[in-house]
Amino acid sequence: MITAGIDIGSTTTKAVILGDTDSYSYALQSTGIEINAISRQVLKEACDKAGLKIEDLDRIVATGYGRISIPFATTTITEITCNAAGVHHLFPNASLVVDIGGQDSKVIKIDDQGRVMQFAMNDKCAAGTGKFLEVAAQTLGVPVSEIGDISMQSKNKVTISSICTVFAQTEIVSLIARQTDKEDIAAGLHESIVSRVYGLISSVNPDPQAEVVLTGGVAKNAAIVQLLERMLGRPISVPDDPQIVTALGAALLARKLQD
């Protein structure tokens, strides 16, 4: 059976094609206003990489914010469930998932079968998300892909007191005006994000020995990983492709659908 998972996130759309041998191919593009068209493009690209056509797919599961806008999907499943399934497949012993995406952050407690036991989500504010980092990087005049490395060069971290992205941006501008080093501002921003995420983690009462997996695009930021490890007092696992874990979970769950 060949299945596909499409994760239509707020900033990026991802597609994973999963074969019988658990080998997979994937593609991703920025999510625009034409969700249906972008989803088809990403799915076709992932199929091309696998040497397949969309018609070869047995089942397609859509997940993420835009899942209800995909008419060609077999069914839809929430991103919480799909993320948990993807993490369990890659890290069978994991019991806590931290997902930092473009515009929300999630913490998911899962059992030994990859089923969701409890979760907490920050989806009302951009604080503690990739958007927060993106806005901060633009204000500092640095590429968002480099802001993590820049923060790790800090020698005198400053505190960013605003948890609101808009107010934090104003605070950054004020710090720049006072000639504060961008490395120190970036370090403060990273600590602000991780503190917000740590609060979500605490709300689900995780096992102190839980194996933690970090997913989402922000998982590529080494500074975030290091800070979170320091706060939790334990190592964190990061998938090779942290952005596509939810789409992979959707493809895996597609296998379990009843005909």
C-alpha positions in Angstrom: 0.0 0.0 0.0 1.2 3.5 -0.9 -0.1 6.3 1.3 0.4 10.0 1.5 0.1 12.6 4.3 -0.3 16.3 3.7 0.2 18.7 6.5 -1.1 22.2 5.6 0.5 24.4 8.3 0.1 28.1 8.8 3.4 28.8 7.1 4.5 25.6 5.3 2.7 22.8 3.5 4.4 19.4 3.7 3.7 16.1 1.8 5.1 12.7 2.6 4.7 9.6 0.4 5.1 6.4 2.3 5.8 3.0 0.7 5.4 -0.5 2.0 8.9 -0.6 3.3 8.6 2.5 5.4 10.8 4.4 3.0 9.4 7.8 2.3 9.9 10.9 0.1 8.7 14.4 0.9 8.4 17.9 -0.4 7.4 21.2 1.2 6.5 24.7 0.1 5.3 27.9 1.7 1.5 27.9 2.3 -0.2 30.6 0.4 -3.8 31.6 0.0 -4.4 28.9 -2.7 -4.3 26.0 -0.3 -5.8 23.4 -2.7 -3.3 24.3 -5.5 -0.3 24.4 -3.2 -1.2 21.0 -1.7 -1.5 19.4 -5.1 1.9 20.9 -6.1 3.6 19.6 -3.0 2.0 16.2 -3.3 3.0 15.9 -7.0 6.6 16.9 -6.1 6.8 14.3 -3.4 5.3 11.7 -5.8 7.9 12.7 -8.5 10.7 12.1 -6.0 9.3 8.6 -5.3 8.8 7.9 -9.0 5.1 7.8 -8.7 1.9 9.6 -9.8 -0.8 10.9 -7.6 -3.1 8.3 -9.1 -0.8 5.6 -7.7 -1.7 6.6 -4.1 -4.1 4.3 -2.2 -5.0 6.8 0.5 -4.3 10.4 1.3 -4.7 11.9 4.8 -4.8 15.7 5.2 -3.9 17.3 8.5 -3.0 20.8 9.8 -4.9 24.1 9.8 -5.9 23.7 6.1 -6.9 20.1 6.2 -10.6 20.8 5.5 -9.6 22.5 2.2 -8.2 19.4 0.5 -11.0 17.8 -1.5 -8.8 15.1 -2.9 -7.9 13.7 0.6 -9.4 10.4 1.7 -10.0 11.8 5.1 -8.7 14.3 7.6 -7.0 13.8 11.0 -6.0 16.4 13.5 -2.3 17.5 13.6 -2.1 16.5 17.3 -2.8 12.9 16.5 -0.7 12.8 13.4 2.3 14.4 15.1 2.1 11.9 17.9 2.0 9.0 15.4 5.0 10.4 13.4 7.1 10.8 16.6 6.2 7.3 17.9 7.3 5.8 14.5 10.7 7.6 14.6 11.2 7.4 18.4 9.3 4.4 19.8 10.3 5.2 23.4 9.3 8.9 23.4 6.5 10.0 25.7 6.6 13.8 25.3 6.5 15.7 22.0 7.3 19.4 21.8 6.3 21.0 18.5 7.3 24.6 17.8 5.7 25.6 14.5 5.3 28.8 12.5 2.4 30.2 14.5 1.7 27.8 17.4 3.5 25.6 19.9 2.2 22.3 21.2 3.2 19.9 23.9 1.8 16.3 23.6 2.0 13.5 26.1 1.8 10.1 24.4 1.6 6.5 25.6 3.7 3.6 24.5 1.5 3.1 21.4 1.9 6.7 20.3 -1.7 7.6 21.3 -2.4 11.1 22.7 -2.9 11.2 26.4 -2.8 14.9 27.1 -1.8 18.1 25.2 -1.4 21.8 25.7 -1.3 24.3 22.9 -0.4 28.0 22.4 -2.4 29.0 19.4 -3.8 32.4 20.5 -0.5 34.3 20.4 2.7 34.2 18.3 4.9 34.3 21.4 6.9 31.1 21.6 6.6 30.3 17.9 8.6 30.5 14.7 6.7 33.7 13.8 8.1 35.4 16.9 11.7 34.5 15.8 10.9 35.6 12.2 9.7 39.0 13.3 12.6 39.4 15.7 15.1 38.5 13.0 13.6 41.0 10.6 13.8 43.7 13.3 17.5 42.9 14.0 18.2 42.8 10.3 19.6 39.2 10.3 18.4 36.0 8.4 16.1 33.9 10.6 18.2 30.9 9.7 21.2 32.5 11.5 19.5 34.1 14.5 20.1 30.9 16.6 23.9 30.9 15.9 24.0 34.7 16.6 22.3 34.2 20.0 25.0 31.7 21.0 27.7 34.3 20.6 26.1 36.4 23.4 28.3 37.5 26.3 25.7 39.6 28.1 22.2 38.4 27.5 19.4 40.9 27.9 15.9 40.1 29.2 13.0 40.5 26.8 10.1 41.3 29.2 7.3 41.4 26.6 5.7 38.1 25.8 3.6 39.7 23.0 5.3 39.7 19.6 4.2 43.2 18.8 5.4 44.6 22.1 8.6 42.6 21.9 9.4 44.1 18.5 9.0 47.5 20.1 11.3 46.4 22.9 13.9 45.2 20.4 13.8 48.6 18.6 14.5 50.3 21.9 17.4 48.0 22.7 18.9 48.6 19.3 18.6 52.4 19.8 20.6 51.9 23.1 23.3 50.2 21.0 22.7 46.8 22.6 24.6 44.1 20.8 22.4 42.0 18.5 23.9 38.8 19.9 22.6 39.8 23.4 19.2 40.7 22.1 18.9 37.4 20.2 19.9 35.5 23.3 17.1 37.2 25.3 14.6 36.4 22.6 15.5 32.7 22.6 15.2 32.5 26.3 11.8 34.2 26.1 10.6 31.6 23.6 11.9 28.6 25.6 10.4 29.9 28.8 7.0 30.1 27.1 7.3 26.6 25.8 8.6 25.3 29.2 5.3 26.6 30.7 3.3 24.5 28.3 5.4 21.5 29.1 4.8 22.0 32.9 1.1 22.1 32.3 0.9 18.5 31.1 2.8 17.2 34.1 5.3 15.1 32.2 7.2 12.1 33.6 10.6 13.4 34.9 12.3 10.6 32.9 10.3 11.1 29.7 12.1 10.9 26.4 11.4 14.3 24.7 11.3 14.8 21.0 11.3 18.3 19.4 9.6 18.8 16.1 8.6 21.7 13.8 10.7 24.1 11.9 12.1 25.8 15.0 13.7 22.4 16.0 16.4 23.3 13.4 17.5 26.1 15.7 20.4 24.7 17.8 20.1 27.5 20.4 16.4 26.6 21.1 17.4 22.9 21.5 20.2 23.7 23.9 18.2 26.1 26.0 15.3 23.7 26.3 17.7 20.9 27.2 19.1 23.1 30.0 15.7 24.0 31.3 14.5 20.4 31.3 17.7 18.9 32.6 17.8 16.2 30.0 18.7 15.6 26.3 16.2 16.2 23.6 15.9 14.1 20.4 15.4 16.0 17.1 14.3 14.1 13.9 16.5 14.5 10.8 13.5 16.3 9.1 11.6 17.9 12.0 9.2 19.8 9.7 7.7 16.7 8.1 6.9 14.6 11.2 3.2 15.4 11.2 2.8 14.7 7.5 4.7 11.4 8.1 2.3 10.6 10.9 -0.7 11.3 8.6 0.7 8.9 6.0 1.2 6.2 8.7 -2.3 6.6 9.9 -3.6 6.4 6.4 -2.5 2.7 6.5 -4.9 2.0 9.3 -8.0 3.4 7.6 -10.8 1.0 6.9 -11.7 0.5 3.3 
